[in-house]
Amino acid sequence: MPSNQSPLGALPARFRRPRVLVVGCGDVGTRAARRLLPRVRVLALVRSAGEAARLRALGITPLAGELDDAASLQRLAGLAHRVLHLAPPPGGMPHDARTRALLRALARRSALQALVYGSTTGVYGDCAGALVRETRPIRPQTRRAQARAAAEGWVRGFGRAVGARASILRIPGIYAPGRAGGARERLRKGTPVLAPADDVYTGHIHADDLARACVLALWRGRPQRVVHAGDDSRLKMGEYYDLAAELYGLPRPPRVSRAAAGDALSPMMLSFMGESRRIDNTRLKRELRLRLRYPGPDTGLLS
């Protein structure tokens, strides 16, 4: 089977229309759901009537529920064969009560074959530009990375407890034309980046490639396995925005020293600029057999 072919074609007839629950059906979750339809019945946890209407129009079955309200999640037990969990943890907390509540609900009556959790490469902390493989010990330095690291442990433990394949996708920076807060928006605002002497390596993945990786992990992910969901690029942050400026026909961003960055950038952006690492994606290609459509931002920023 070609590496870019849907894994669903190889399933036995009785599983040709499995049920997949998407938790966190935003941009990437919706892209993944579209790839699953119509051969899979896709369910999605929603918080509002407007969100439910949007998903229903796409052929996705909305389920009312709130990750911050554990009682509202009870109906999720036993509903799906596979779960794609992309919801972020609560802001500012070093733990993820949302993931814990979801797993408790799913464990009530589990029919799960696979659970895929979208984590972050930020769990490694600063690696001083080193090439990072999935076997490297994690060292989360921010509260959001600490929350993701805690959730990873719970997801793996859940998989072992219920006999489901729990896969962790560690995701770097997601980009795609039109995404809120993307490169074009930042360039138009003139947001600065670090001077070359202070610049850091940062990973990337196109939203479409990430959605494809999520779908493949639902069927091909190995039990309790971590996979880097990143592209082939090894760019520093300033190089990424310089490339985007060239492709979009916009001025390059101003460069500032790390010492001056504190006066010009948000605390969250400063935290990203305090960590440097290059991501190895060998498992993504060998185990999930994903053939990247956008190996780097030079091909993906305009697509």
Buried (B, 14 or more C-beta within 10 A) or exposed (E): EEEEEBBBEEBEEEEEEBBBBBBBBEBBBBBBBBBBEEEBBBBBBBBEEEBBEBBEEEEBBBBEBBBEEBEBBEBBBEBBBBBBBBBBBBEEBBBBBBBBBBBBBBBEEBBBBBBBBBBBBBBBBBBEBEEBEBEBEBEBBBBBBBBBBBBBEBBBEBBEEBEBBBBBBBBBBBBBBEBEEBBBEBBEEEBBBBBEEBBBBBBBBBBBBBBBBBBBBBBBBBEBBBBBBBBEBBBBBBBBBBBBBEBBEBEBBEBBEBEBBEEBBEEEBBBBBBBBBBBBBEBBBEBBBBEBBBBBBBBBBEE
